[in-house]
Amino acid sequence: MIKVAVVGCGYWGPNLIRNFYENPSCKVDYCCDMDNSKVEKVLRKYPSIRGTNDFDDLLSSAETDAIAIATPASTHYEMAKKALEAGKHILVEKPLSLTTEESEKLNELAEKKNLILMVGHTFEYNPAVRKLKEILNTTDVGKALYMYSARLNLGVFRDDVNVMWNLAPHDISIFLYLIEEFPIAVSAIGKSFVRNKLEDVVFMYLEFPSGIIAHLHISCLDPSKIRKTTIVCERKMIIYDDLDNEGRIKIYDKGFETTLATDGGIQDYIIRPRAGDIYIPKIDNSEPLRIETEHFIECIEKGEKPLTDGLNGIRVVNVLETAESSLREGGTIKKTQWMKWKF
């Protein structure tokens, strides 16, 4: 049985602990946090788990096979590096690190030591996002033309990263997963309205080799909680709303029809809007994090590469790092090394 430790018992860590604890193929061996009150809260609910404030206890434990890292993004690289050096498989919450160079080093170290490195891009395990990919690949919606997403809320503010590094990994990973392309150009603009130097509102632009363009609106300074993605295709249009429990995906039979008309011997094309039915496909209600954590354990057991492996994490970090460079230069469009990271 795989024994897992979780470091970080604040917002996301308890969700990881719950899912690992309920998985019969593994056992939660340790929970760790610098805040002892958070550790004690976990232990009251799961008294069989060992608790500690010292990350080194997890590294030195001969019984611990894997470590899930759910700490602030600025700590990911050092903690992941130490865990791999200690011979532990790792699941790192997004983003993998704060630089492409650091992410590449982690991936190389995991491969060298033959260990599983998986990144917590949870939406790639979301049944709705997987259904969205199926729709794009197997139905008559046509080729995707452009897409845009909004991930908005009032709070939470992170102390170590801006809203782009905190929230945009979700939408970047969704876009890359859906179209299986790496962007050739990236730009970003944003503002710090609440805190100095850490943007709370960011707008990102991505351009892909096939001609698809994408826009991301990310904010922790908004009156409404919104988690929505729109994809406009050649023949139909799709809206994925992660907060709509009755219809998370809606396919709109909308578009334009072009006909050739002759008037007085002169031919010209007439473009008319077309509107048809709205179709709501059935979506599996399985918890994405349950699917993700089960996949992590299965990859360890079978020695298989995860869906969201180190390369997956590097791609997302590289987009973020390129966007950060654009952000510092007032929105300059940055060309990427897309050939290096292409699918």
N, C-alpha and C positions, 0 to 999 in steps of 0.2 A: 504493500500500500504506500502510495506517495504521501510524504509528510510535508506540509506547506506551512511557511511562516508568513505573516503579513506585517509589514512595517508601515505605520501611518494609520492611526485609529480615529481620525477626525471625521471629515465629511464622507469620503468614498470608501475608506478602509473597512468600516463595518459591513458594507454591502458585499465586499469581497469575502470577508470572513463568513458571512451568512451563507453565501453560495458554496464556498469550499466546505463548510461544516456540513451542509446538507447533501454533499456529493459522497456516495458510498465508496467511491474509488480513491478517496484521499482522506487524510486526517489533518486538521489544523493543529500544528504543533506549538506555535508561538504567536503571540501578538506583541507588537512593540510600538511605543510612542514616548517621546520625551515628556509629555504631559501625563503624569501618573493617574490623574482623574479619568482620562480617556481609557487608559488600560483597565482600570478598575471597573469602569462601566461595561467593557467587553466581558470581563471575567465574571461579572454578576450574571450575565446572560449565558455565558458558556464556561462554566467552572472547570471543565476538563482541560481547557487551554492554559498553557503557561504564559505568564505576562512578564515583560521586562521593559526597562527604560534604556537599555544598552543594546545598540545594533550589533555590537561585537558578539553578544550572546547567540544571535542567530547565525552569524558567520562561523562560530566555533562549534556549533552543535553538530555532532556527527549524525544525529538522527534526522536533521532537516535536509530534505532533498531540493526544495524550491523556495524562493522568496518572491512574494508579490510586493512591489514598491508603490505605495500610494501616498507619497510625501510631496512637498512643494517641488515644482518643476526645477528650480535651481539646484536641488539636491540629487536629482535623478542620476546624473553621470557618475558622481563619486560613489554613490551607494550601489549602483548597478555594477560598476567596475569591481568594487570590493566583493560583491556577491559572486560574480563570475570567477574572480581569482580564488575564492574559497570553494569553488566547485559546485556552486548552486545554479540550478535552472532559474530563470527570472521572468516575471511578468511585470513590465514597467508601465505605469499609467502614462497617458499622453501629456506632453510630448516626450519622446524618448530622451532627448536632451535639449540643450539650448543652442547647439551648433552642429553643423553637418560633420565637422571633423570629429567631435566627440562621439557622435552617433556611429560613424564609420569605425572608430576604435572599438566601441562596444561590440559591434557586429563581428569584427575580425577576431576579437578575443573569444566570443562565444563559439565561433567556427573552429578556432584553434583548439579550444578545450572540449569541443563536441558537446556543447550545452545548448539547451533551448533558450532563445531570446525571443520573447513575444511582447508586442506593444498593445496597450489597452485601447485600441481604436474600436470602441464598443459598437458603434453604429454599423460596422461591417458584419456584425453578428445579429443585427436587428432584422427580424423577419420582414418588416416593411421595406427596408432598404434592399434586402435580397429579392423581394417581390418586384421592386422597382427595376432592378437589374434584369430580372427575368422578362419583364414587360418590354424593356428597351431592346432586348436581344431576340425575342421570339414572337412578338405581336406586330400588328400593322400600323404602329404609331409613326413609323418612318424614322429617318436619321435625326438624331438630336442636333438642333441648331444652336441653341443657347440655353443656359440655366442660371438661376440665381437663388440665393438662400438668405434667410433672415434668422439670426439667432440672437434674440433680444430679451432683456429682463432688467429689473431694477436691482442691482447688486448681482453677485457677490464681488467685492473688490479683493484682488490678490496683492500681497505685499511684494512679491518677487518678480511678477511678470505683468505685462499689460493685457488688455482684454483679448487682443489678437492671439497671443500665445496661449491664453487660457481657454478660449472657446473655438477659435478657427480650426484647430486640428480636427474637430468633428466634421466640419463641412468639407475641408480639403480632402480628408480621407474618403468621405462619401463620393465626392466628385471623381477622384482618381479610381476608386473601386468601380464606379458605374461605367466610365468611358475607357478605362485602361490605357490612358495616355498621360504623359508628363507634360506640364505646360512649357511652352517655349518663351513666354513672357509673363511677367508678374509686376503689378504695381499696387501701392497702398497709400491711402491718406487717412489721417485720423487726428484726434484732438484729445488733450487732457483737460477736462473741465472740472473734475473733482479733486484730482491729485496732480502734483507736478511730475512731469516726465513719464508717467505711466498712463498711456491712452486708455480712455474708457469708451471711446467710439472709434471704430475703424471700418473703412470701406476698401475692399480688395477687388482687384481685377485679374483674371487669369485668361490667357489665350493658349489654345492647344493646337498641335500640328495639323489636325484634321479640319481646322477652321472653327471649331466650337469655342465660344467664349463663355465665361462665367463671372458672376459678380457675387460677392459676399458682403453682407451688412452684419457687423458684430457690435454689440453694445451691452454694457451693464448699466446704462443710464437711459432707460426707456420705461414708459408707463405700463407697457403690456409685456407679458411673457409670450414670446413667439418662437416657434421652432418649425419653420416652413421652407420647403424647397419647391421651386417651379421649374419644369423642364418643357421647353417648347420644341416640338419635333415637326418634321415635314408635313405629316398628315393629322396628328393629334397633339394634345397638350396634357400635361400631367401635373398635378399638385400633390405633394407629399406633406401632410401636416401631422407631425408627431404628437400633437396635443389633441387631435380630433379622434376620440375613441370610437366614434360610430363610422368613420370613413377616413382612415389615415391616408389612403391613396384614392384619388379621384382622377379618372381618365376622361377628358373632355374631347368629344368629336367636333373640334373647332379648327378652323383654318381658312384658307383662301383657295378659290378655284379660278383658274385662268382659262378663258375661252377666246378664240380668234373670231372677231366679228368683222363684217364688211358693211361699210356705209358709203354709198355713192362711189363705189369702186375702190374705196380706200380701206385697206385691212389694218386692224389694230387689235391689240390684246386688251381684254376687259378683265379686271380683277374684282371678284366679288367675295365677300365674307361668307363663310359657311358655318352653320351651327347645328349640331345634332344632339345625340344622347350623352348623358353622363353615366359612366360605368364605375361602380365601386367594387373592386375585387376583395375577396375574403383574405384576411391576414391572420396568420398564426399568432396567438397571444403569448408565446413563450418569452420569458424574460431574456433580453439580449445578454446580460451579464452572466446568466446561468449557462447560456450556450457558449459564451467566451471562456468561462472558467473550466467548463467540461472539456472544451477543445484544448486548453492548456495542459490539463492532466493527461488527456489522450495522446498529445504530442510527446510528452515525456515518456509515457509508457511504450509507445511505438517507435520513438526516435524519429518522428516525422516533422517536417518543417511547418510552422504555423501559417495560417492565412495572413495574419498581421505579424510577419517576421521582422527581422532587423532591417532588411531592405525597404520594407513597407514603411517602417518608422523613419528611415533616413530620407525617403522621398518627401514625407510630410514636413520634416524638420527643414529640409532644403528649401521648400516653398516658403515656409515661414521666415527663414533667414533671409531669403531674397526679398520678401515683402518688407521685412524690417529695414533692410538697406534702402528700399524705395521710400519707406515712411520717413526715414531720417533725411532724405533728400527732397521732401515735399511732394512725393508722388511720381517721381521719375520712373518711366517704364524700364524694367530691368530684363535683359535677356538671360535665359537660364542655360545651364549645361545639359540641355534636355536629352542629348544623345547618350550622355553618361548614365542617366537615370530612366531612360525609356523602358517601356514594358516589353 
